[in-house]
C-alpha cells in the first residue's frame, strides 16, 4: 500500500523530496522559472516547477466568500457542501457575507479583511471574482477557487475579462483555480480503498464522472482537479504535483486545450522521470496561424498531429474515449512493472482465444509461442488435439476441476510471458465461476499481470461483481478493444520509462558558432533565396551540392566546368518558392551550349514573371538516392517543430511525415523515421543498397539545433529534396527554402 488509505484529502506520509532546480516550497510557485534556473539556448526553463498544492487539497483553514444559508439560493447548497467537506478534512471554515451575522450557525464575517487567522484556501461564490483578489492578497491567502463563468469561454469580451483576472492573480501572489470551474475538487472520496490511486484532471468536470465512478469497482482515487478556464493553475501544474505524490499510481486527464505547450511538456517530462503514467483524452484543435503556406513542411502536419507527436515523445498515453481513459488508467495505476513483454491468451473456447489473439497481434502486441517444454506440460491437462502454443485452448472441461489452476500457473511460469489475458465471453456457471476464482488466486500468487475480459452485457453475475472486481491484482475489462488498448499502454509505458532520459538534460544552453554565422544570414520578414537558404544550411554543417551563383551566361559556362557536368541550373531569388512550376529549373545539362541557352531562358522567364533574380545557380547534379524532406515550422502551442518525411514530388501526394518538438535526441530522430510508411525505401528495396540513415539522422539533429538556436527568427525551413545517398555516402540538400520572421 502506498501511503494512507483515507482518500484524497488525508495526510500521506512520504519521504523527503529533493527539490529540483526551480522548485519552491511556497504556494506562490508559478509556471515560470526563477532567473537563476537552468535554461536552454532560447532562454526557456528546462525543469517544471512543482507548485506546493498540499494546502489546496488539505487546507488547515478556508474562507467562503459569498456564503449563504437562504433557502432556494444556489450559493446555499454550495456552502453546505463546503462545510461538510471542511469537516471531513479538518479545516476551519469562515463564511464571509456582509449581509449575514451567521451562516448555518457559523459566525459570518463582513469581509475578508476581518479573518481572524491566515487562510489557506478561499472559495469565491461571487459573480465577479476580480475585486476580491486584492483583498485575498492583502490577507495572504494561498489559494482561491473561482466558480464564476462568463470569461474566455464566451468569446472576445470574456477573454479580456479573464486576462484582467489572470493579471491580478499574477500580481497577488496567490494561486487561482478557474474561473468557470466546479465543485469536483471537493468531492467525497472513498477512504476504504487501498493501493496506488488515480489522480484526475479535467477541464470539463462532467467528463471526469466515469473515472470517479471507478471507486465503485474498488479502484482508489486520490485527487480531482477541475481546471476550468485555467486563468492561472493549469493542467501542467497538476501533472507536476500529482507526479510527485507517492500515493499516485497514474494520472488521468481530460484535456480540451493546452494553455502552454512548453509547460505541458515539462510536466510530462517530470512524470516520465518519476515513472508515473499520464493517460489523456485530448479533444479540440489548436490554431496554426503562425505557419506560413510557403513550404511543403508547413502543409504536412496539422496542430493535432503536433499534439499527438509531442505526447508520444514524452510518454503521455493518448486515448480516444472516457471508457479507455477509465480502463487504461486503472490498469497502469495498479499493475506492477512487467517481467516480460509477451502476452499469453488463454480461454475455454478456441474461437474466443483466436479472435482475441488476432486483434491483439494486429494492435502490435507480442504473442510469443510458449516453449516446447511448456506445451508438453500443458498437454498433461489439455487434450492433444487442442492448441496450446498461444493462444491456449483448454476446451472447457479442465476448468471445472483441479487442472484449471495448474494450466494458469503453467502459462504464467513461462519466462516469455509478462501478461496473461483470459477472455470469458459469457457466464457459464459453475465453469465461469471456477475459472474466475482460479484466475484471482493465481494473480495473488504471481508478480505477473492477469487480465480478464468479462463479456457478459449483464454485469451482475457473482463471478464478475464479487470474485473479479473483488481482486486488486486482476484487471477486469468489459470489451476486447479496451483490454488491448490498456495492455498495450501498460507495456509501452514501462518500456518507455525504463530507458527514459530527459531530452531537456541535453538541450543546448549556449549558442553554437553555427548560430552566430546563421544570424548574419537572416533577413527579418523575408523569404530567402535558395542560395541564401543553402548558406544557412552550410553554417550548420549540412551538406549541399557543389554550386556557384552566376549573373552572366559566360560565368555560367565557367561555373559548369568547375562544378562538373552534368549540371542543374536554377533561378535564384528571394520569395521564389516553387521554381519548377514556373519553368525556372533545368536539369541534366551536359554541354556549354546547353548551359548558355538555359541561362538565357531562365532569365527571360524571370523577367516576364516580374521576378528580380539575384542570379542563377549552377549546381552539381545528384542522380541517385532517396528523396526526403526535413523542415521546421512553428506551432502556436509548442513553438518550433521539426518534420521529416518522404520528399521530392511525393511530399504533398503521400503526406508521409513524422514530427517532433525540440529538444529531442537521436533515439527520437530514429523513431521518426520508423514511423514513416515509406521507411522501407531507406532500407533498400528490390535489391538496392540501404540508404545512409545515420547521415539523415544527423541532418535531422542539426536542423533541430537550428530551430532551437534561431527560435522565432526562423519562421520556416524546408529542405526538399534532401537526397539520402547509399550507406556511408551521406545526404545532400538539393534545395532549401527559409522564411525569416
C-alpha positions in Angstrom: 0.0 0.0 0.0 1.3 3.4 -0.9 0.5 6.0 1.8 -2.6 6.3 3.9 -6.0 4.9 2.8 -8.0 7.9 3.9 -8.8 9.1 0.5 -7.8 12.2 -1.3 -7.6 14.7 1.4 -6.0 13.0 4.2 -2.3 13.3 5.2 0.1 11.0 3.5 3.4 10.1 4.9 6.1 10.5 2.2 9.8 10.7 2.1 11.6 14.0 1.9 11.7 15.1 -1.7 14.8 16.6 -3.3 13.8 20.0 -4.6 14.7 20.2 -8.3 16.1 23.3 -9.9 13.5 26.0 -10.0 11.1 24.4 -7.3 9.9 26.2 -4.3 8.1 25.1 -1.1 5.6 28.0 -1.0 2.3 28.3 -2.8 3.3 31.1 -4.9 5.4 29.0 -7.3 4.3 29.7 -10.8 4.8 28.1 -14.2 7.8 30.4 -14.9 11.3 29.8 -13.8 13.5 31.8 -11.5 16.2 34.0 -13.0 18.9 31.5 -11.8 17.1 28.4 -13.1 18.7 26.2 -15.7 17.5 27.4 -19.2 18.1 26.4 -22.8 19.7 28.4 -25.5 16.4 30.2 -26.2 16.1 31.2 -22.5 13.2 28.8 -21.7 13.3 26.8 -18.5 14.4 23.2 -18.6 12.5 21.9 -15.5 8.9 22.2 -14.4 8.4 23.9 -11.0 6.2 21.9 -8.8 3.6 24.1 -7.0 3.0 23.1 -3.4 -0.6 22.2 -3.6 -0.8 20.4 -0.3 -2.7 23.2 1.3 -5.1 23.4 -1.6 -6.2 19.8 -1.3 -5.9 19.8 2.5 -6.3 23.3 3.9 -6.0 24.0 7.6 -8.4 26.9 7.2 -10.6 28.2 4.5 -13.0 31.1 3.7 -16.2 31.0 1.6 -16.8 34.5 0.1 -20.5 34.9 -0.7 -21.6 32.2 1.7 -25.3 31.8 2.1 -27.9 29.7 4.0 -31.0 31.2 2.4 -33.4 28.6 1.0 -33.5 28.4 -2.8 -30.2 30.2 -3.5 -27.5 28.3 -5.4 -24.8 29.5 -3.0 -26.7 27.8 -0.1 -26.2 24.3 -1.5 -22.6 25.0 -2.3 -21.9 26.5 1.2 -23.5 23.4 2.8 -21.3 21.1 0.8 -18.2 23.1 1.5 -19.0 23.0 5.3 -19.3 19.2 5.1 -16.0 18.9 3.1 -14.2 21.1 5.6 -15.3 18.9 8.4 -14.1 15.8 6.6 -10.6 17.2 6.1 -10.4 19.0 9.4 -10.3 22.6 8.1 -11.7 25.6 10.0 -14.2 27.3 7.7 -15.0 31.0 7.9 -18.1 32.3 6.0 -17.9 35.8 4.6 -21.0 37.8 3.6 -21.7 41.4 4.7 -25.4 40.8 4.8 -25.4 38.0 7.5 -24.2 37.5 11.0 -24.2 33.7 10.8 -24.4 31.1 8.1 -25.5 27.6 9.1 -24.7 28.5 12.7 -21.2 29.6 12.0 -20.1 33.3 12.7 -20.2 35.2 9.4 -17.6 37.9 8.7 -18.4 41.1 6.8 -15.2 40.9 4.7 -12.0 39.0 4.1 -10.2 41.8 6.0 -11.9 40.5 9.2 -10.5 37.0 9.0 -9.1 36.0 12.5 -6.3 33.9 11.1 -4.2 33.2 8.0 -6.2 31.2 5.5 -5.0 28.5 3.0 -8.0 28.4 0.6 -10.7 30.8 -0.5 -13.8 29.7 -2.3 -15.3 32.6 -4.2 -19.1 32.4 -4.7 -19.3 35.8 -6.4 -20.2 36.7 -9.9 -17.1 38.8 -10.4 -14.0 37.5 -8.5 -11.7 40.3 -9.7 -12.4 42.8 -6.9 -11.8 40.1 -4.3 -8.4 39.1 -5.5 -6.7 42.2 -4.0 -8.4 41.6 -0.6 -7.2 38.0 -0.6 -3.7 39.1 -1.4 -3.7 41.5 1.5 -4.9 38.7 3.7 -2.1 36.5 2.3 -4.5 33.7 1.2 -2.6 31.0 -0.6 -5.2 29.6 -2.9 -8.5 30.6 -4.4 -11.2 28.9 -6.4 -13.5 30.9 -8.8 -16.7 29.2 -10.0 -17.9 32.3 -11.9 -18.5 31.8 -15.7 -18.6 34.4 -18.4 -14.9 34.6 -19.2 -12.9 33.2 -22.1 -15.4 30.5 -22.8 -17.8 33.3 -24.0 -15.6 34.9 -26.6 -13.8 38.3 -27.0 -15.1 40.3 -24.1 -14.9 37.4 -21.8 -11.3 36.7 -22.8 -10.4 40.3 -22.0 -12.1 39.9 -18.6 -10.1 36.7 -18.0 -6.9 38.4 -19.0 -7.5 41.1 -16.4 -8.2 38.4 -13.8 -5.1 36.5 -14.6 -3.0 39.6 -14.4 -4.5 40.5 -11.0 -3.7 36.9 -9.8 -0.2 37.1 -11.1 0.4 40.3 -9.1 -1.3 39.0 -6.0 1.0 36.0 -5.3 -1.9 33.6 -4.7 -2.8 30.7 -7.0 -6.2 30.5 -8.6 -8.2 27.5 -9.8 -10.7 28.6 -12.5 -12.7 30.6 -13.4 -15.5 28.5 -14.8 -14.7 25.5 -12.6 -16.9 23.5 -10.3 -17.0 21.5 -7.1 -15.2 18.4 -8.2 -12.2 19.3 -6.1 -14.4 18.9 -3.0 -15.9 15.5 -3.8 -16.1 12.9 -1.1 -13.7 10.2 -1.9 -13.9 6.7 -0.5 -11.5 6.1 2.3 -11.7 2.3 2.5 -9.7 1.6 -0.7 -6.1 0.7 -0.7 -3.2 0.7 -3.1 -1.9 3.2 -5.6 -4.5 5.7 -6.7 -5.6 7.6 -9.8 -5.3 11.4 -9.7 -7.8 13.0 -12.0 -7.6 16.3 -14.0 -10.5 17.6 -16.1 -11.2 20.8 -17.9 -14.9 19.7 -18.2 -15.9 18.4 -14.8 -18.7 16.1 -16.1 -16.2 14.3 -18.3 -14.4 13.0 -15.2 -17.5 11.3 -13.8 -16.8 7.9 -15.4 -13.3 7.9 -13.8 -14.6 9.0 -10.5 -17.1 6.1 -10.6 -14.2 3.6 -10.7 -14.3 3.8 -6.9 -17.4 1.7 -7.1 -15.3 -1.0 -8.7 -12.7 -0.9 -5.9 -10.2 1.4 -7.6 -8.9 4.2 -5.5 -8.9 7.9 -6.5 -6.8 10.4 -4.6 -7.4 13.8 -6.2 -9.6 15.6 -8.7 -8.5 18.9 -10.2 -11.2 20.6 -12.3 -9.1 23.2 -14.0 -11.8 25.2 -15.8 -10.5 28.1 -17.9 -7.0 27.9 -16.4 -6.5 31.6 -15.9 -3.7 30.6 -13.5 -3.4 27.0 -12.3 -3.4 24.7 -15.4 -3.2 21.0 -16.3 0.6 21.1 -16.3 0.7 22.3 -12.7 -1.4 19.4 -11.5 0.5 16.9 -13.6 3.8 18.1 -12.0 2.2 18.0 -8.5 0.5 14.6 -8.8 3.6 13.0 -10.3 5.4 14.0 -7.1 2.9 12.4 -4.8 3.8 8.9 -3.6 0.2 7.6 -3.4 -0.5 8.4 -7.1 -0.1 5.4 -9.4 -1.4 7.1 -12.5 -2.7 10.4 -13.7 -5.9 10.5 -15.8 -6.7 13.7 -17.7 -9.5 15.1 -19.9 -8.0 18.0 -21.8 -9.9 20.3 -24.1 -7.0 22.7 -24.8 -3.5 23.2 -23.6 -2.6 26.6 -22.1 1.1 26.4 -22.9 2.7 23.6 -24.8 6.1 24.0 -23.2 4.7 23.9 -19.7 2.8 20.7 -20.6 6.0 19.0 -21.9 8.0 20.0 -18.8 5.2 18.5 -16.6 5.1 15.3 -18.8 8.9 15.1 -18.5 8.6 15.2 -14.7 6.0 12.5 -14.8 8.3 10.4 -17.0 11.3 10.9 -14.8 9.2 9.8 -11.8 7.8 6.8 -13.8 4.2 8.0 -13.2 2.0 7.3 -16.3 -0.2 10.0 -17.7 -3.3 8.9 -19.6 -5.1 11.6 -21.5 -8.1 12.2 -23.7 -7.3 15.3 -25.8 -10.1 16.9 -27.7 -10.3 20.1 -29.8 -7.8 21.6 -32.2 -5.3 24.4 -31.9 -4.8 27.3 -34.2 -1.8 27.3 -36.5 -1.9 30.8 -37.7 1.9 31.1 -37.1 2.5 28.8 -40.0 3.0 30.2 -43.5 1.9 28.3 -46.6 5.2 28.7 -48.4 6.8 25.4 -47.5 5.9 21.8 -48.0 6.7 21.2 -44.3 4.1 23.6 -43.1 1.4 21.6 -45.0 2.4 18.2 -43.7 1.2 18.3 -40.1 -1.8 20.0 -38.5 -1.9 21.2 -35.0 -3.5 18.0 -33.6 -0.7 15.9 -35.2 1.8 18.0 -33.4 0.0 17.5 -30.1 -0.2 13.8 -30.7 3.5 13.6 -31.5 4.5 15.7 -28.5 2.5 13.4 -26.2 4.2 10.3 -27.6 7.6 11.9 -27.4 7.2 12.5 -23.6 5.3 9.3 -22.8 1.8 10.7 -22.4 -0.7 7.9 -23.4 -3.4 9.4 -25.5 -6.7 7.5 -25.7 -9.9 8.3 -27.5 -12.8 7.8 -25.1 -13.7 8.0 -21.5 -14.1 4.3 -21.3 -10.5 3.9 -22.5 -9.4 6.5 -20.0 -11.0 4.5 -17.2 -9.6 1.2 -18.1 -6.1 2.2 -19.1 -5.5 4.5 -16.1 -6.9 1.8 -13.8 -4.5 -0.9 -15.1 -1.5 1.5 -15.1 -2.2 2.7 -11.6 -2.3 -0.7 -10.0 -0.2 -3.1 -12.1 3.4 -3.9 -11.2 6.1 -3.5 -13.8 6.1 -6.3 -16.3 8.6 -9.1 -16.1 8.4 -9.7 -19.9 6.6 -8.1 -22.9 4.9 -11.3 -24.1 1.1 -11.6 -23.9 -0.4 -15.1 -23.5 -4.1 -15.6 -24.3 -6.0 -18.4 -22.5 -9.6 -19.3 -23.0 -12.1 -22.2 -22.7 -13.1 -21.7 -26.3 -10.8 -21.9 -29.3 -12.9 -19.3 -31.2 -12.7 -16.8 -28.4 -8.9 -17.2 -28.0 -8.3 -17.0 -31.7 -10.4 -13.9 -32.0 -8.7 -12.1 -29.2 -5.2 -13.1 -30.3 -5.9 -11.9 -33.8 -7.0 -8.5 -32.5 -4.1 -8.3 -30.1 -1.5 -9.1 -32.7 -3.0 -6.6 -35.2 -2.6 -4.0 -32.4 1.1 -4.7 -32.1 1.1 -6.8 -29.0 3.8 -9.6 -28.9 2.2 -13.1 -28.6 5.2 -15.4 -28.2 4.8 -19.1 -28.8 5.2 -20.9 -25.5 8.3 -23.1 -25.2 8.0 -26.7 -26.4 8.6 -27.8 -22.9 5.7 -25.7 -21.7 3.4 -27.0 -24.4 4.3 -30.6 -23.4 3.5 -29.7 -19.8 0.1 -28.1 -20.7 -0.9 -31.3 -22.7 -0.8 -33.2 -19.4 -4.1 -31.5 -18.6 -5.4 -30.4 -22.1 -6.2 -32.8 -24.9 -3.6 -33.2 -27.6 -5.8 -32.1 -30.4 -6.2 -28.6 -28.8 -3.7 -25.8 -29.5 -1.5 -24.7 -26.6 1.2 -22.7 -28.3 -0.5 -19.3 -27.8 -3.4 -18.8 -27.7 -4.0 -21.7 -25.3 -7.4 -23.5 -25.6 -8.4 -25.7 -22.7 -11.6 -27.0 -24.4 -13.5 -26.1 -21.2 -13.6 -29.3 -19.2 -10.3 -28.9 -17.3 -11.5 -25.6 -15.9 -14.1 -27.4 -13.7 -11.5 -29.3 -11.6 -8.0 -29.1 -10.2 -6.5 -28.9 -13.7 -7.8 -25.4 -14.2 -5.4 -23.7 -11.8 -2.5 -25.9 -13.0 -3.0 -24.6 -16.5 -3.0 -21.0 -15.4 0.1 -21.4 -13.2 2.0 -23.2 -16.0 1.3 -20.4 -18.5 2.4 -17.7 -16.0 5.6 -19.6 -15.3 6.8 -19.2 -18.9 9.6 -16.6 -18.9 8.4 -15.1 -22.1 5.0 -14.2 -20.7 4.5 -10.9 -18.9 0.7 -10.6 -19.2 -2.0 -13.3 -19.2 -5.3 -12.4 -20.8 -8.3 -14.6 -20.3 -11.4 -13.6 -22.3 -14.6 -15.0 -20.8 -17.3 -14.3 -23.3 -20.2 -15.0 -21.1 -21.3 -16.6 -17.8 -21.5 -20.3 -17.8 -21.7 -21.3 -14.1 -20.2 -23.1 -12.4 -17.4 -23.3 -15.0 -17.0 -19.5 -15.4 -17.1 -19.0 -11.6 -14.4 -21.6 -11.0 -12.3 -20.1 -13.8 -12.7 -16.6 -12.3 -11.6 -17.8 -8.9 -8.6 -19.7 -10.2 -7.5 -16.6 -12.1 -7.8 -14.4 -9.0 -5.9 -16.9 -6.8 -3.2 -17.3 -9.4 -2.9 -13.5 -9.7 -2.4 -13.2 -6.0 0.5 -15.7 -6.2 2.4 -14.2 -9.1 4.2 -11.0 -9.9 2.8 -11.1 -13.5 -0.3 -9.2 -14.6 -3.5 -11.1 -15.1 -6.3 -9.6 -17.2 -9.8 -10.8 -17.7 -12.4 -9.7 -20.3 -15.9 -10.3 -18.9 -18.0 -10.3 -22.0 -21.5 -10.6 -20.4 -23.6 -7.5 -21.0 -25.4 -8.0 -17.7 -22.6 -7.4 -15.2 -24.5 -8.5 -12.2 -23.1 -12.0 -12.1 -21.4 -13.2 -8.9 -18.2 -14.2 -10.7 -17.9 -10.7 -12.1 -19.1 -8.5 -9.2 -17.7 -10.4 -6.2 -14.8 -12.5 -7.5 -13.2 -10.5 -10.3 -13.9 -7.0 -9.0 -13.0 -8.1 -5.5 -9.4 -8.6 -6.6 -6.9 -5.8 -6.6 -4.5 -7.9 -8.7 -6.8 -8.9 -11.6 -7.6 -6.2 -14.1 -11.1 -6.7 -15.4 -12.4 -5.3 -18.7 -15.7 -5.5 -20.5 -14.5 -5.3 -24.1 -11.7 -6.8 -26.1 -10.7 -3.4 -27.5 -10.3 -1.7 -24.1 -8.3 -4.6 -22.8 -5.9 -4.5 -25.8 -5.6 -0.7 -25.5 -4.8 -0.8 -21.8 -2.3 -3.7 -22.1 -0.5 -2.1 -25.0 -0.3 1.2 -23.0 0.9 -0.7 -19.9 3.7 -2.5 -21.7 4.6 0.6 -23.7 4.7 2.8 -20.7 7.2 0.6 -18.9 9.4 0.2 -22.0 9.4 4.0 -22.3 10.3 4.9 -18.7 12.8 2.1 -18.3 15.0 3.8 -20.9 13.9 7.3 -20.4 16.4 10.1 -20.5 15.0 13.6 -20.4 15.8 15.4 -23.6 15.9 18.6 -21.6 19.1 17.3 -19.9 20.9 17.5 -23.2 19.3 20.7 -24.6 21.9 23.3 -25.7 22.4 26.0 -23.1 24.6 28.4 -25.1 24.6 29.3 -28.8 27.0 27.4 -31.1 29.4 29.1 -33.5 26.9 28.0 -36.2 24.2 30.2 -34.7 26.4 33.3 -34.9 27.1 32.6 -38.5 23.5 31.9 -39.3 22.1 35.0 -37.7 24.2 37.2 -40.1 22.4 35.5 -43.0 18.8 36.1 -41.7 16.7 38.8 -43.3 13.8 39.8 -41.0 10.5 39.5 -42.7 11.9 37.9 -45.9 11.9 34.6 -47.6 15.5 33.9 -48.5 16.6 32.9 -51.9 17.7 29.3 -52.4 21.3 30.4 -52.5 21.0 32.2 -49.2 19.0 29.3 -47.6 21.8 26.9 -48.6 24.3 29.2 -46.9 22.2 28.9 -43.8 22.4 25.1 -44.1 26.2 25.3 -44.6 26.5 27.3 -41.4 25.1 24.3 -39.6 27.3 21.7 -41.4 24.5 20.4 -43.6 25.9 19.3 -47.0 24.7 20.9 -50.2 25.8 20.2 -53.8 28.8 21.9 -55.4 27.4 25.1 -56.9 28.0 28.7 -57.9 25.7 31.7 -58.2 26.3 33.5 -61.5 25.0 36.6 -63.2 26.0 36.0 -66.9 25.9 33.2 -69.4 29.7 33.2 -69.7 30.0 32.9 -65.9 27.5 30.0 -66.0 29.7 28.1 -68.5 32.8 28.6 -66.4 30.9 27.5 -63.3 29.6 24.4 -65.0 33.2 23.4 -65.9 34.2 23.9 -62.2 31.2 22.1 -60.8 31.5 19.2 -63.3 28.9 18.0 -65.9 26.1 17.1 -65.8 24.7 20.2 -64.0 21.4 21.6 -62.9 20.6 25.3 -63.4 18.0 27.1 -61.2 16.8 30.7 -60.9 17.6 32.2 -57.5 15.6 35.0 -55.9 14.0 35.9 -52.7 10.3 34.9 -52.2 10.7 32.3 -55.0 9.1 29.2 -53.5 8.1 26.9 -56.4 10.6 27.3 -59.2 9.7 24.1 -61.1 6.1 25.2 -61.7 7.3 28.4 -63.2 9.8 26.7 -65.5 12.8 28.1 -63.7 14.8 24.8 -63.4 16.9 22.9 -66.0 18.4 19.5 -65.2 20.8 17.2 -66.9 22.8 19.8 -68.8 25.9 18.2 -70.4 27.4 20.9 -72.6 28.5 24.6 -72.6 25.9 25.4 -75.3 23.1 23.9 -73.2 24.3 25.9 -70.2 24.5 29.1 -72.2 21.0 28.6 -73.7 19.5 27.7 -70.3 20.9 30.8 -68.6 19.1 33.0 -71.2 15.9 31.0 -71.0 15.8 31.3 -67.2 16.5 35.0 -67.1 13.9 35.6 -69.8 11.2 33.7 -67.9 12.1 35.6 -64.7 11.8 38.9 -66.5 8.4 38.0 -67.9 7.2 36.9 -64.5 8.4 40.1 -62.9 10.9 38.2 -60.7 14.0 40.1 -59.7 16.8 37.5 -59.7 19.9 37.6 -57.5 21.5 35.2 -60.1 21.3 31.7 -61.5 22.6 28.7 -59.6 24.8 26.2 -61.5 24.7 23.1 -59.4 26.2 19.6 -59.2 23.6 17.0 -60.3 22.9 14.2 -57.8 21.2 11.4 -59.7 20.7 8.6 -57.1 19.3 8.5 -53.6 16.1 8.5 -51.5 14.4 11.9 -51.6 13.3 13.2 -48.2 12.0 16.4 -46.8 13.3 17.9 -43.5 11.9 21.1 -42.1 11.0 23.5 -39.3 7.6 25.1 -38.7 6.2 26.9 -35.7 3.2 25.6 -33.8 1.1 28.1 -31.8 1.4 25.9 -28.7 4.8 24.3 -28.8 6.9 26.7 -30.8 9.4 25.3 -33.3 8.7 21.8 -34.5 10.8 19.5 -36.7 9.3 17.4 -39.5 10.8 14.6 -41.6 9.1 12.7 -44.4 9.3 11.5 -48.0 10.3 14.3 -50.2 10.5 15.3 -53.8 7.3 15.1 -55.8 5.8 12.7 -53.3 5.8 15.1 -50.4 2.3 16.5 -50.9 0.9 13.5 -52.6 1.6 10.9 -49.9 1.9 13.3 -46.9 4.1 10.7 -45.2 5.7 12.6 -42.4 6.6 12.5 -38.7 7.0 15.5 -36.4 8.8 16.1 -33.1 9.0 19.1 -30.7 12.6 20.1 -29.7 14.5 19.2 -27.8 14.9 15.5 -28.7 17.7 13.1 -29.0 19.0 10.6 -31.6 16.6 8.0 -30.4 13.6 10.1 -31.2 15.1 11.1 -34.6 15.4 7.5 -35.5 11.9 6.8 -34.2 10.6 9.5 -36.6 12.0 7.5 -39.5 10.4 4.3 -38.3 7.0 6.0 -38.2 7.1 6.7 -41.9 5.1 4.4 -44.2 7.9 4.7 -46.7 10.6 3.7 -44.2 11.4 0.6 -46.3 12.8 2.9 -49.0 15.6 3.8 -46.6 16.4 0.1 -46.0 16.8 -0.7 -49.7 14.2 -2.2 -52.0 14.3 -4.6 -54.9 18.0 -5.5 -54.2 19.1 -1.9 -53.9 21.6 -0.8 -51.3 20.3 0.7 -48.0 20.4 4.5 -47.6 22.7 6.4 -45.3 20.2 6.6 -42.4 22.9 7.8 -40.0 23.5 10.8 -42.2 19.8 11.5 -42.4 19.5 11.4 -38.6 22.5 13.8 -38.3 20.7 16.2 -40.6 17.5 16.0 -38.5 19.5 16.7 -35.4 21.3 19.7 -37.0 18.0 21.1 -38.2 16.7 20.7 -34.6 19.7 22.6 -33.3 19.0 25.4 -35.8 15.3 25.5 -34.7 16.3 25.8 -31.1 19.1 28.4 -31.6 17.3 30.6 -34.1 14.0 30.3 -32.4 11.3 32.7 -33.6 13.7 34.4 -36.0 13.4 31.4 -38.3 9.7 31.1 -39.1 10.1 28.2 -41.5 12.7 26.0 -43.1 12.1 23.5 -45.9 14.9 21.2 -47.2 13.3 19.4 -50.2 14.6 17.3 -51.6 17.3 16.1 -49.2 18.8 13.2 -51.1 20.0 10.4 -48.9 22.7 8.6 -50.7 23.8 5.0 -50.2 25.1 3.9 -46.8 28.3 5.7 -45.9 28.0 8.3 -48.6 26.0 11.0 -46.7 23.0 13.1 -47.5 22.8 16.2 -49.7 20.3 19.1 -49.5 19.4 19.8 -53.2 17.0 22.7 -52.5 16.1 24.8 -49.5 13.5 27.4 -48.5 13.8 29.6 -45.5 11.4 32.2 -44.2 12.6 34.8 -41.6 10.3 36.3 -39.1 
